[in-house]
Every structure is written in C-alpha cells, then in structure tokens.
C-alpha cells in the first residue's frame, strides 16, 4: 500500500512537470531588437541625421549605430540599410525622411516614414504589435516577413497622388489601419495603392477624401458604417474604395460617405454615417435605394475611367529596386 502511494506521488509529480513544460513550450516570447539603429550599405554619403537633443543635423557615418528618436534624411537615389537586429532590417531608397523609435525595453520598434521607398525584412518570430510602420496614410502594425512600401511626394496641403502611396506584402503578414478603414491579415501577394486629399475652407470647414485601389490578391477590409455596424469588403485587383469626409469647425466628428466600386466600375456599396454617433446617424446600405439596379456580373474589362484593370497590369507604384537584398 505504501509502495502504491509512493508510485502515485511520483506519477503526480511527473504529470505536473510535464504540464508545466508543455505550458512553457507553448508560450511565445517577444523578440528583442538592438538598443540602437545601425546604418549599413551607405557608400557615398547622402544621409544626414539629427540625433535627439541635437541642434543641427550631421552627415551619417556608415556602420555607426544611432539612438532611437534620430531623424534621418536620405538624398535622391541613395540607398542604405537600417539594422534593427540580426533578422530585422529595412532597405531605404531616397529621397526619404524617416525616424525610428523604440519602447518596452526595445521589444517594440516603430519606423515613421514621412517619405521614401522601403523594403522591409522583419523577423518572422515578431509578435503582434512588435514592429510598426507609421505613414501619412495610416499605420502598419504587426509587420513581419518581407514587404515593400512607397511614400512619395506629399504637398503642403496633404495631397497624396495615386502613384505616391502603395504597399505590398512579399511574404509574411501585416495589418493596416487608416482613417475610417482597416485592412486586416494582409498576407503574401496582397497589395494596394492609395491617394488622399485634404482641403480646409476659409470658414474652417475640413474636407478629406481617400481613394483605395486593389492591386493584387484579396485584401480583407473593414469599414465602419456608423454605430456598431461594420461592412467587411474584399478589395480585389481593380476594386475602388472612395471615402469622403467633412467636418464642421469645432466638431470632433467626421461626416463620412463611403462608395465602393467593383473592378468593372459598378457600385458595390454606398453608405453614410456620422463618426462617434449612434446608428440613428447612419443611413445603412443605400445602393439598392439610390442607385439604379446594376448587373454585378460585369465583364470586368474596364475600370472607373474606362481603363483596363487586368491584374498583371495593375502593379503601378511597385517598382523593384532590389528585392534580391531581402533574400
């Protein structure tokens, strides 16, 4: 009997240890980035840096590490590599302006890209929220694997043309959050481009228009419809999303109008709502009420302006400038 009790105790300890080991093995650990950003691949100058607290920018030195919070300006046609860790880096082509920051003991890194062409290669072990890319159009969170971003010229008024903002996931994944829309679980071959315009009248009324165009793959997009309602949209090659906003002086809430078009130019969704208000301030779906009945099974040969939207021809703004460097 005593022997049986001893065996039971031993088996209990072993089972307990096995459970603890299984729990530890299943836990994902956050990766840690380097405590500074190292500049690599800079051959002939063309990069200036303004370190935190410094009064004036200086020429960046190749292979030197700079503190997070440093502001970099890269000349036209010049390339460099930003090293965040052994398995995480970004290759930037100028003209470019960018600033890396870090929090949580270097477990979270953000790269604020004001302008530039950037190829990312981020450690596949990075957890949700560990690497973020901030742009004038919104933020890419939970970035990992290979991806490509283009942020072109932006006017003083905030105008971003169609060819001046694009993003493609080469491998891995990303989540994008823009103003009044979100692209969730972007994966390999998902790509889109976007444009934005901002106007403020003499009376202080604000207008902002965003145009999103699908380039490659099926990008799952979530669009608020007012109150708690949401619209889930698949942005395919040639799909167009138009988000128009207006805001009165002193108001914190945008009046939002959303129109989505199939690749053949036919209306897919149309609704309006007031941000931050209840469902009473939302119209719900209006395509069937306000627009003539349309055949959703168009031939898909022509886009909004009568142009071809063949998937192979819709890769504008995605020029290759060195994907071999991501290997």
N, C-alpha and C positions, 0 to 999 in steps of 0.2 A: 504493500500500500504506500509506504514511504517512497519506494522507488517510482511508483506511478505518479506521485505528487511531484517528485523532482523532475521527471520527464515532462510533465505538463508545464512546469515552470520554465524549463529550458525552451520548449517549443513556443511558449508565450513570448519569451524574450526574443527569440529568433524572428517570429512573426512581426513583433513590434519594430525590430531593427529593419526588417525588410520593408515595412510600410514607410518608415522614416526615409530610407534610402530611395524608395520609389518617388516619394514626395520631393526630395531634393533633386533627383534626376529630372523630374518633370518641370522644375522651375526654370524659367528663362531669366538669365542675368543680363542686365543692361551693359552694353559695351561702354568703354570709356575712351574718349578722344584725347588727343595730346593737349597739354596745358597752353599751347600756343600754336600759331599757324605758320608753317614753313613755306617759303617761296622757292619753287623749283622750276627748272626749264626756262629761266629768263636769261637770254643770251646777250642782247644788245641794249639793255636799259629799256626805257619806255614805261616804267611803272613807278609811280610816286605813292608815298604812304604818309598819312597823318596819324601819328600814334595818339592814344588818349592823353589829354592834358597838354599836348604839344601845341605851339603857336603857329607853326608853318609846316607844310609837307616837305619831305625829303625824298631823294631817289632811293628806291628799294634796292637792297643788296641780295643777290642770288644766294640761296641756301640759308639765308638768315631766317630765324623764327621771330614773328611779331605777335604782340599781345592781342587777344580778342578785344574788339572795340576799335581797332585800327581801320581807317578809311583809305581805300585804295582807288587809284585812277590809272587805267591802262590805256596806252595810246593806240590809235587806229592801226590794225594789222599786227599788233604784238600779241604773243601768247605767253601764258605762264601756267604753272600748276600750283594749286593750293593744297597742301598736305595736312589733313586733319588727323590721320592715323595711318598705320601701315596699309589698311584696306579701305580707306575712305579719302577721296580727293576730288578736286574739281579742276578741269582744264578750261581756262577763260581766254577768250579772244576779244581784243579791243576793237573799237572803243568800248570801254567798260568802266562802270563805277560800282563798287561793292564793299560791304562791311561784314565781317564775320563776328558773331558774338557767341558766348557760351554761358551756361548756368548749371546748377546742380552738380558741382564738382566735376565739370567737363563731361557730364553724361548727356547733356543736351546742347546741341550746336544749331545755330541759325545763320544762314547766309542771306543778307539783304542785298538783292541785286537790283540796283536802280537802272542799269543799262548793261548790255553785253550779251555775247553768245557763250553759253556754258555747257560743257559736257560733264555730267556727274557720274561718279562711280562710288557708291556708298556700301559699306559692309552689309552683307545680306543678313547678318545677325542683329542689325539695329532694330530695336523695339519701336512700337508705336510712339510717335512724338519725339524721338531722339534726334532726328535731323530734319530741319525745317528750312524751306527756301521762301523768303519774303519778296514779293514783286509789287509793282504798282497796281496790278490787276487782282491780287489776292495772294494767298499763301499755300504752298505745297507742304503738307505735313506727312510725317511717317514715310519719308523718302528712303528707299533702299534699292540697290542694284544700279543699273545704268539708265540714264535719261538725258534728254537734251532740251535746253531752254534757250529761247531767244527773246530778249527785251531790246527793242530798237529805240529810235529817237522818240521822245515824248515832248510835246510842245509845252510852253509855259502854262497854257490853259489846261493841260492834262490830256490833250488829244493823243490817242494811240491808234495808228492806222492798222489796216488788216494784216499787213505784212510785218508789223513790228511787235507782235506777241504770238508766240507759238510754243508748244510743249509736246514732247513725245517720250513715252516710256520705251526704252530699248530692251530692258529686262528688269525684273523686279516689280516694284509697285509704287504707287503714290496716291495721295488724297489731296484734292484741290478745293479750297473754299474761297469763293468770290463774293461780291456783294449781291445778295439775294439769289444765290445758287451754289451748289456744291457738287463736285464730281468725285464720286466715291469708288474706291477699289480700282483705280486705273492700273492696268497690267500691261504686259508685253504687247506692243503694236498699237496701243491706244494713243491717239494724238488728236489735238485740236488747235485751232488758232483763234484769236480774239481781237476785238477792237473796242475802243472806249472813247467817249467824248463828254466833255463837261462844259456847261455854259451857265454863267450867273448873270442875270439881268441887272439893270440899273436899280431896280427896286429890291434886289436881294433874293429874288426867286431863283432856285437852283434847278437845273435840268441835267440829267446824266443818262446817256444811252450806252448800252453794252451789246455787242454783236458777237456771238459764238458760232463757229463753223466747225463741224466734224470733219476730220481729215483721214483718220484711219481707225479701223476697229469699231467696237461698240462701247461708247463711253457712257456709263450709267450716271445720270444727272438728276439731282433732287432739286425741285423748285417749290418754294413756299407759295401757297395760294391764299394766304390770309387766315388768321386764327390758328387752329391746329392742323388745318388741311395741308397736304403736300401732294405734289404731282411728280411721279417718277418717269423720267424720259430717257429713251435710248438715243444718244447722239451718234448717228452713223455718218459715214462719209457723205458730205453734201447737205446734211441736216443743218438748219439755221435756227438759232435762238436769238430773239430780239427782246431785250429787257429795257423798257423806257421808264424813267423815274422823274418825279417832280416834287419839290419841297418848298413850302412857303417860308418866308423869313421868320425866325424864332421857333419853328417847329422842329421836333426831333424825328418825325415820322415821314417817310417817303410814301408818296402815292405811286404804286408800281403797276405797270402794264406789261404783260408777257405774251408774246406771239411766237409760236414755233412753227416751222415750215419743213415739210418733207423735202427730200433732195430734188423732187420734181417741181417744187415751188408751191404745192398745195398746202393750205393751212392744216396744221395738226392740232394745236391747242391755242386758246386765246382766253385770258382771264385777267382781272384787275383786282387789286386789294390795297388797303392802307396798312402799312407796316406798324406793328405794335398794337393794332386794334383787333377786336373780336371778329367773328365770322360775319357779323352784321355789316361790316365794312368791306366785304368781299363779294364779288359777283358770281364766283363759281365759273364753270366751263361755259363759254359763250360761242364756240364755233358753230354749233347747231342752230343757235338762235339768230346770230347777227351776220353770218356769212352764208352764201349760197351753198347748197349741197354740192359736194365735190366727190369725185371718184378717187379714193385713196390709192388705187392701184394704177397710178400713172406709169408711163414708160420710164421715168427717171432719167431721161436723156438730157434735160435742160434744167438749170438751176433758176434762181430768182431773176437773174438778168439775162436769161437765155443762153448761158454758157454751159458747156459740158461739165459734168461733175463726176466723171469717171474716177474711180478710187485711185487708179495709178497716176492720174493727172492732178490730184488734189493735194499733193505734198508740198505746196508752196511754203516758203519760210523754213524749210527743214534741211537746208543745205549742209552737206557733210564737210566738216573742217578737221577731221582727224579722229574718226571712231576707232581706228586701229590703236590709238593711245589708250583706249579704255580696256583693251584686252589684257 
